[in-house]
Amino acid sequence: MHSRGDWYFGNGFKYFTINGNGHTIDCNNKFNAFDVDLKENWNSITIKNVRFINGDNKDGKGGAVTVINGDIVEFINCTFENNKAKNGGAISINNDGELRIINCTFINNIADDKGGAIYKDEGKMHISFFRELPIYVINSNFVTNQAQEGGAIYLKCDFEILDAF
């Protein structure tokens, strides 16, 4: 995959953007695509226009992506398809940072245990379909994701759902 990364600095806040331009990361059922571990004052990463397929982290969390650290981790116009893990078939969140899922599609992701598409470990979380809170999912689709618990999303934390209908 060829991607373009942009760094933004302003008011002490550091942003990093990866635009995949519609490319696919195919993990060939051997590994997950990557871990997000923002340290040393890196505050935000946006990943957009990427298709994550065939990720496999059977012994761990996050078949496609594992979020370890980061104040704001954002996925825009991404597709997660046919990824597998013990928890979080597509994405696992292991911190208290803000997760934004915007215009994304989750198809046929499988967790052996919890969170067919998304798994959130202990910590804080709010879900809103219209407000910016520590985690939000906007205009996204979850299709045939599977797990023992939480076929689409599993939350092992306090949470609240707002503006749902």
Secondary structure as UniProt FT lines:
FT   STRAND          4..10
FT   TURN            11..12
FT   STRAND          13..26
FT   TURN            28..30
FT   STRAND          34..37
FT   TURN            40..41
FT   STRAND          44..53
FT   STRAND          56..61
FT   STRAND          65..69
FT   STRAND          72..76
FT   STRAND          79..81
FT   STRAND          84..87
FT   STRAND          91..93
FT   STRAND          98..102
FT   STRAND          105..107
FT   STRAND          110..114
FT   STRAND          118..120
FT   STRAND          127..128
FT   STRAND          135..138
FT   STRAND          141..143
FT   STRAND          153..155
FT   STRAND          161..162
//
